[in-house]
Amino acid sequence: MKDLQTIILAAGKGTRMKSSVPKVLHSVCGKPVIQYVLDITKSVGSLKNYVVLGHKADEVATHLPQEAVIVKQNKLLGTADAVRTVESKLKSYRGHVLILCGDTPLLNKVVIRELIRKHKKTNASATVLTTVVHDPQGYGRIIRDESGNMIAIREEKDAAGFEKNIAEINVGVYCFKAQELFKGLKSIQLNTKKKEFYLTDIIELFTDNGQKVAAIETENPEEGLGINSREDLATAEAVIRKRVLQDVMAQGVTVIDPNSTHIGANVKIGQDTVIKPFTVIEEDVKIGSGCTIGPFAHLRPGVRIEDHVEIGNFTEVSRTKIGAKTLVKHFSFLGDATVGKGVNIGAGVVTANYDGVSKNATKIEDNAFIGSDAVLIAPVKVGKKATVGAGSVVTKKANIADNTTVVGSPAKKVEKGNA
């Protein structure tokens, strides 16, 4: 959208996380928390993203896409002050501004699109995302007049009397007319209790000034969860993990036991693949159609698996490409390997990819047979239809020719007539 730009607030310290890692960089299903928010802005068509950073700004900046515009909040003086830091970037901008928090990975893109749609349709100065919760403690309350119109947001520390019992809360997602937003920010006063400038105060300023304020309610309170503690992080992990599994199954993948299966957020799996229990598939993994994975398998980032491959129990695969119809069925480790089509990897096979200094590659070509308990000390190449005998140790820099059989430790070629 040419008339929509986004401000992402990600300057906070996250002290309750008790971590040296900025809270927006903690991982949920293999992705940093802030990446989920950036994904939302992409899905709604935001023309440009301004990310307001403060605590460990340089560290967070290294994880942001190049096109993100980084703005630093030198002193953490609240959300209104954070938004003000972007004003100079948007002086001549006449469109709308979406404001999101960088620690809210559970936001629903459909709901955010509806928020923007309603904002424009009603010609509101500001539109706020709200939800109803059983326990509103800690959240800003939505204050409405007798006609049901939102007239203010009251933060927890400022709520008094009946306001504390209001169950409708502020999710922390807003859409503003840009010029009215920055004009309104100039009138926000310092909150004397927290010594901060609250962005939420702008709603009451608008309504007192006769400006239109709209609201949209999401029926799912979990969408507004901010990551402020390790418990919040675990909650978000469970929600996104469930979403990922639902999406995978909707695309034609069988997950036998979702409760014991972990699949990363950006994994792609083909139709009719079966994922057996206690399997972990991390981020950046692609699996073809008709495969069987697990039980107790672990696929790490960088794995590419073609169609009709079997990865069996207690097998770990990392940064490896596996060709169609290959079998890796028991107790094996493949790391930094390229495995061809129709290869048999026996039980207990290990590619020894690390020499203490660097990772080295193993190449196993089509229809090779690697016997049980063989160790391939990379870099190694095994040719087409070659056989490595059970228990053999293929030493570093070995190049086993096509149709050749090697056995022993170190593995040596079996001459014809001596087999």
C-alpha positions as CSV (number, residue, x, y, z in Angstrom):
1,M,0.0,0.0,0.0
2,K,1.5,3.3,-1.1
3,D,-0.5,5.1,1.7
4,L,0.6,2.8,4.6
5,Q,3.9,2.8,6.5
6,T,4.7,1.1,9.7
7,I,6.5,2.0,13.0
8,I,7.6,-1.0,15.0
9,L,8.5,-0.2,18.7
10,A,11.4,-2.4,19.7
11,A,13.4,-0.2,22.1
12,G,12.6,-1.9,25.5
13,K,15.0,-3.7,27.8
14,G,12.8,-6.7,28.6
15,T,14.2,-6.9,32.1
16,R,11.8,-9.7,33.1
17,M,13.4,-11.9,30.5
18,K,16.5,-12.0,32.7
19,S,18.7,-12.3,29.5
20,S,21.6,-10.7,27.8
21,V,19.7,-11.2,24.6
22,P,17.3,-8.5,23.6
23,K,13.8,-9.8,24.0
24,V,12.8,-9.2,20.3
25,L,15.7,-11.5,19.3
26,H,14.6,-14.5,21.3
27,S,13.5,-17.4,19.1
28,V,10.0,-18.7,18.6
29,C,9.8,-21.8,16.5
30,G,13.1,-21.0,14.9
31,K,12.5,-17.3,14.1
32,P,13.3,-14.2,16.1
33,V,10.2,-12.7,17.8
34,I,10.5,-9.4,15.8
35,Q,10.6,-11.3,12.5
36,Y,6.9,-12.4,13.0
37,V,6.0,-8.7,13.3
38,L,8.0,-7.9,10.1
39,D,6.1,-10.7,8.4
40,I,2.8,-9.0,9.3
41,T,3.9,-5.7,7.8
42,K,4.8,-7.5,4.6
43,S,1.5,-9.3,4.4
44,V,-0.5,-6.1,4.8
45,G,1.6,-4.3,2.2
46,S,3.4,-1.7,4.3
47,L,5.5,0.5,2.0
48,K,8.2,1.1,4.5
49,N,9.0,-0.1,8.1
50,Y,10.6,2.2,10.7
51,V,12.0,0.1,13.6
52,V,12.6,2.1,16.8
53,L,15.5,0.7,18.7
54,G,17.0,1.5,22.1
55,H,18.4,-1.3,24.3
56,K,21.3,-3.0,22.5
57,A,20.2,-1.3,19.3
58,D,23.2,-2.4,17.3
59,E,22.7,-6.0,18.1
60,V,19.1,-5.9,17.1
61,A,19.9,-4.0,13.9
62,T,22.1,-6.8,12.6
63,H,19.0,-9.1,12.5
64,L,16.8,-6.7,10.6
65,P,16.3,-6.7,6.8
66,Q,18.3,-4.2,4.9
67,E,15.2,-2.3,3.8
68,A,14.1,-1.6,7.4
69,V,14.8,2.0,8.5
70,I,16.4,2.0,11.9
71,V,15.6,4.9,14.3
72,K,17.2,5.1,17.7
73,Q,15.5,6.2,20.9
74,N,18.4,7.4,22.9
75,K,16.5,7.6,26.2
76,L,13.6,5.2,26.9
77,L,10.9,7.7,27.7
78,G,7.9,5.7,26.7
79,T,5.9,4.8,23.6
80,A,4.9,8.3,22.6
81,D,8.5,9.4,22.7
82,A,9.5,6.4,20.7
83,V,6.9,7.3,18.0
84,R,8.1,10.9,18.0
85,T,11.6,9.8,17.0
86,V,10.2,8.9,13.6
87,E,8.5,12.2,13.0
88,S,11.4,13.7,11.0
89,K,11.2,10.8,8.6
90,L,7.5,11.3,7.9
91,K,7.2,15.1,7.8
92,S,5.8,15.3,4.3
93,Y,3.9,12.0,4.4
94,R,0.2,12.3,4.1
95,G,-0.9,8.6,4.4
96,H,-1.5,6.3,7.3
97,V,0.8,4.9,10.0
98,L,0.4,1.4,11.4
99,I,2.0,1.0,14.9
100,L,3.1,-2.4,16.1
101,C,5.1,-3.6,19.1
102,G,8.2,-5.7,18.2
103,D,7.5,-8.3,20.9
104,T,4.1,-9.5,19.6
105,P,4.7,-12.6,17.5
106,L,1.1,-13.9,17.7
107,L,-0.6,-11.1,15.7
108,N,-3.0,-12.3,13.1
109,K,-2.5,-10.8,9.6
110,V,-6.2,-11.1,8.8
111,V,-7.2,-9.1,11.9
112,I,-4.5,-6.4,11.1
113,R,-5.8,-6.1,7.5
114,E,-9.3,-5.6,8.9
115,L,-8.1,-3.0,11.3
116,I,-6.5,-1.0,8.4
117,R,-9.7,-1.5,6.3
118,K,-11.9,-0.2,9.0
119,H,-9.6,2.7,9.7
120,K,-9.8,3.9,6.2
121,K,-13.5,3.2,5.7
122,T,-14.5,5.2,8.8
123,N,-12.1,8.0,8.1
124,A,-10.9,7.8,11.7
125,S,-8.0,9.8,13.1
126,A,-7.0,6.6,15.0
127,T,-8.2,3.0,15.1
128,V,-7.2,0.7,18.0
129,L,-7.1,-3.1,18.3
130,T,-8.8,-4.4,21.4
131,T,-9.8,-7.7,23.0
132,V,-11.6,-9.0,26.0
133,V,-9.8,-11.0,28.7
134,H,-10.7,-12.7,31.9
135,D,-8.0,-11.0,33.9
136,P,-7.1,-7.5,32.6
137,Q,-4.5,-6.9,35.2
138,G,-1.4,-5.2,33.7
139,Y,-3.2,-4.0,30.6
140,G,-4.5,-0.7,29.5
141,R,-8.4,-0.6,29.8
142,I,-10.6,0.6,27.0
143,I,-12.9,3.4,28.3
144,R,-16.2,3.8,26.4
145,D,-19.0,6.4,26.7
146,E,-22.7,5.6,27.2
147,S,-23.1,5.1,23.4
148,G,-20.3,2.5,23.3
149,N,-17.8,4.8,21.6
150,M,-14.2,4.5,22.7
151,I,-13.1,7.7,24.4
152,A,-9.8,6.8,26.2
153,I,-7.3,4.1,27.1
154,R,-6.4,4.0,30.8
155,E,-3.1,2.4,31.7
156,E,-3.1,0.0,34.7
157,K,-1.3,2.3,37.1
158,D,-3.8,5.1,36.3
159,A,-7.0,3.1,36.4
160,A,-9.3,3.8,39.3
161,G,-12.6,2.5,40.6
162,F,-14.7,0.7,38.1
163,E,-12.0,1.1,35.4
164,K,-10.0,-1.7,37.0
165,N,-12.8,-4.1,36.4
166,I,-13.1,-3.4,32.6
167,A,-12.3,-6.5,30.7
168,E,-11.7,-4.9,27.3
169,I,-8.1,-4.1,26.9
170,N,-5.7,-2.4,24.5
171,V,-3.7,-4.9,22.4
172,G,-1.1,-2.3,21.4
173,V,-1.8,-2.1,17.7
174,Y,-2.9,1.2,16.2
175,C,-3.5,2.8,12.8
176,F,-3.3,6.6,12.5
177,K,-3.6,9.4,10.0
178,A,0.1,10.3,10.0
179,Q,-0.3,14.1,10.2
180,E,-2.8,13.9,13.0
181,L,-0.7,11.4,14.9
182,F,2.4,13.7,15.0
183,K,0.3,16.8,15.8
184,G,-1.3,15.0,18.7
185,L,2.0,13.7,20.1
186,K,3.0,17.3,20.8
187,S,0.2,17.6,23.4
188,I,1.0,14.4,25.3
189,Q,2.3,15.2,28.8
190,L,4.8,13.2,31.0
191,N,3.1,10.6,33.1
192,T,4.2,11.5,36.6
193,K,3.9,7.9,38.0
194,K,6.1,6.2,35.4
195,K,8.1,9.2,34.1
196,E,7.1,8.3,30.5
197,F,5.1,9.7,27.7
198,Y,2.2,7.3,26.9
199,L,1.1,6.9,23.3
200,T,-2.3,5.7,24.7
201,D,-3.0,9.2,26.0
202,I,-3.5,10.4,22.4
203,I,-6.9,8.6,22.2
204,E,-8.4,10.9,24.9
205,L,-6.8,13.9,23.4
206,F,-8.4,13.1,20.0
207,T,-11.8,12.5,21.5
208,D,-11.7,15.6,23.6
209,N,-10.8,17.5,20.4
210,G,-13.8,16.0,18.5
211,Q,-11.7,13.7,16.3
212,K,-13.0,10.3,15.3
213,V,-11.6,7.3,17.0
214,A,-12.5,3.7,16.0
215,A,-11.8,0.3,17.4
216,I,-11.9,-3.3,16.2
217,E,-12.0,-6.3,18.6
218,T,-10.2,-9.5,18.0
219,E,-11.9,-12.6,19.4
220,N,-8.6,-14.3,20.2
221,P,-6.9,-12.6,23.2
222,E,-3.6,-14.5,22.7
223,E,-2.9,-12.6,19.5
224,G,-1.9,-9.5,21.5
225,L,0.5,-11.4,23.8
226,G,3.7,-9.4,24.3
227,I,6.9,-11.3,25.2
228,N,8.0,-10.0,28.6
229,S,9.0,-13.2,30.3
230,R,10.3,-16.7,29.7
231,E,6.7,-17.9,30.4
232,D,5.4,-15.7,27.7
233,L,8.0,-17.1,25.3
234,A,6.9,-20.6,26.1
235,T,3.3,-19.7,25.5
236,A,4.1,-18.1,22.2
237,E,6.1,-21.1,21.2
238,A,3.2,-23.4,21.9
239,V,0.7,-21.3,20.0
240,I,2.9,-20.9,16.9
241,R,3.9,-24.5,17.0
242,K,0.2,-25.5,16.9
243,R,-0.4,-23.1,14.0
244,V,2.5,-24.5,12.0
245,L,1.3,-28.1,12.5
246,Q,-2.2,-27.2,11.5
247,D,-0.9,-25.5,8.3
248,V,1.3,-28.5,7.5
249,M,-1.5,-30.9,7.9
250,A,-3.8,-28.7,5.8
251,Q,-1.3,-29.0,3.0
252,G,-1.6,-32.8,2.9
253,V,1.1,-34.0,5.4
254,T,0.3,-36.6,8.0
255,V,1.6,-35.8,11.5
256,I,0.8,-38.8,13.5
257,D,1.2,-37.2,17.0
258,P,1.2,-33.4,16.9
259,N,1.8,-33.2,20.6
260,S,5.2,-34.8,20.3
261,T,6.3,-33.2,17.0
262,H,8.1,-29.9,16.6
263,I,8.2,-28.2,13.2
264,G,9.9,-24.9,12.6
265,A,8.0,-21.8,11.3
266,N,9.5,-21.8,7.8
267,V,9.6,-25.5,6.9
268,K,8.2,-26.8,3.6
269,I,6.9,-30.4,3.4
270,G,5.4,-32.1,0.3
271,Q,2.1,-33.9,0.1
272,D,1.7,-37.4,1.5
273,T,4.8,-37.2,3.7
274,V,4.4,-38.8,7.1
275,I,6.0,-37.3,10.2
276,K,6.2,-39.9,13.0
277,P,6.2,-39.1,16.7
278,F,9.0,-37.3,18.6
279,T,10.5,-35.7,15.5
280,V,12.1,-32.3,15.5
281,I,12.3,-30.4,12.2
282,E,14.1,-27.1,12.6
283,E,13.8,-23.9,10.5
284,D,15.0,-23.8,6.8
285,V,14.2,-27.4,6.0
286,K,12.5,-28.6,2.8
287,I,11.1,-32.1,2.5
288,G,9.6,-33.6,-0.7
289,S,6.5,-35.6,-1.2
290,G,5.9,-39.2,-0.1
291,C,8.6,-39.2,2.5
292,T,8.7,-40.8,6.0
293,I,10.4,-39.0,8.8
294,G,11.0,-40.4,12.2
295,P,10.2,-41.4,14.9
296,F,12.9,-39.6,17.0
297,A,14.4,-37.9,13.9
298,H,16.2,-34.5,14.1
299,L,16.4,-32.4,10.9
300,R,18.5,-29.3,11.4
301,P,18.7,-26.1,9.3
302,G,19.8,-26.4,5.7
303,V,18.4,-29.9,5.0
304,R,16.9,-30.5,1.6
305,I,15.1,-33.9,1.1
306,E,13.7,-35.0,-2.2
307,D,10.7,-37.3,-2.8
308,H,10.2,-40.7,-1.3
309,V,13.0,-40.6,1.2
310,E,12.9,-42.4,4.5
311,I,14.6,-40.9,7.5
312,G,14.3,-43.3,10.4
313,N,14.6,-43.4,14.2
314,F,17.4,-41.6,16.0
315,T,18.8,-40.1,12.8
316,E,20.2,-36.5,12.7
317,V,20.7,-34.6,9.5
318,S,22.3,-31.2,9.2
319,R,23.0,-29.0,6.1
320,T,22.6,-32.0,3.8
321,K,20.9,-32.6,0.5
322,I,19.3,-36.1,0.1
323,G,18.2,-37.5,-3.3
324,A,14.9,-39.3,-4.1
325,K,14.3,-42.8,-2.8
326,T,17.3,-42.8,-0.4
327,L,17.1,-44.7,2.9
328,V,18.6,-43.4,6.1
329,K,16.7,-45.6,8.5
330,H,18.6,-46.0,11.8
331,F,21.0,-44.3,14.3
332,S,22.9,-42.2,11.7
333,F,24.4,-38.7,11.4
334,L,24.7,-36.9,8.1
335,G,26.3,-33.4,8.2
336,D,27.4,-31.2,5.3
337,A,26.7,-34.1,2.9
338,T,25.3,-34.4,-0.6
339,V,23.6,-37.8,-1.0
340,G,22.4,-39.0,-4.4
341,K,19.3,-40.9,-5.4
342,G,18.6,-44.5,-4.3
343,V,21.4,-44.6,-1.7
344,N,21.3,-46.9,1.3
345,I,22.7,-45.5,4.5
346,G,23.1,-48.4,7.0
347,A,22.5,-48.2,10.7
348,G,25.1,-46.2,12.7
349,V,26.7,-44.5,9.7
350,V,28.5,-41.2,10.6
351,T,29.8,-38.5,8.3
352,A,32.6,-37.1,10.4
353,N,32.3,-33.6,9.0
354,Y,34.3,-31.5,11.6
355,D,38.1,-31.8,11.9
356,G,38.4,-29.4,14.8
357,V,38.9,-26.3,12.6
358,S,36.3,-26.4,9.8
359,K,33.3,-28.3,8.5
360,N,34.0,-30.6,5.5
361,A,31.8,-32.0,2.8
362,T,30.9,-35.6,2.0
363,K,29.5,-36.6,-1.4
364,I,27.7,-39.9,-1.9
365,E,26.6,-40.5,-5.5
366,D,23.5,-42.3,-6.8
367,N,22.8,-45.9,-5.8
368,A,25.8,-46.2,-3.4
369,F,25.6,-48.6,-0.5
370,I,27.1,-47.5,2.9
371,G,27.2,-50.4,5.3
372,S,26.3,-50.3,9.0
373,D,28.6,-48.5,11.4
374,A,30.8,-47.0,8.6
375,V,32.5,-43.7,9.3
376,L,33.2,-41.3,6.4
377,I,35.9,-38.8,7.5
378,A,35.2,-35.7,5.3
379,P,36.1,-34.5,2.8
380,V,35.2,-37.8,1.1
381,K,33.6,-38.8,-2.2
382,V,31.8,-42.1,-2.8
383,G,31.0,-42.9,-6.4
384,K,27.9,-44.3,-8.1
385,K,27.0,-47.8,-7.1
386,A,30.1,-48.0,-4.8
387,T,29.9,-50.0,-1.6
388,V,31.4,-49.2,1.7
389,G,31.6,-52.3,3.9
390,A,30.1,-52.5,7.4
391,G,32.3,-51.0,10.1
392,S,34.7,-49.5,7.6
393,V,36.5,-46.2,8.1
394,V,36.9,-44.1,5.0
395,T,39.7,-41.7,5.6
396,K,40.0,-38.1,4.8
397,K,40.2,-37.1,1.1
398,A,39.4,-40.6,-0.1
399,N,37.8,-40.8,-3.5
400,I,36.0,-44.1,-4.0
401,A,35.4,-44.8,-7.7
402,D,32.1,-45.9,-9.2
403,N,31.2,-49.6,-8.8
404,T,34.0,-50.1,-6.3
405,T,33.8,-51.9,-3.0
406,V,35.9,-50.8,0.0
407,V,36.2,-52.5,3.4
408,G,38.3,-52.2,6.6
409,S,39.9,-49.5,8.7
410,P,41.2,-47.7,6.8
411,A,38.9,-48.7,4.0
412,K,40.7,-50.3,1.0
413,K,39.5,-51.4,-2.3
414,V,38.5,-55.1,-2.6
415,E,40.2,-56.5,-5.7
416,K,38.3,-58.8,-8.0
417,G,38.8,-62.4,-7.0
418,N,39.6,-61.4,-3.4
419,A,36.1,-60.6,-2.3
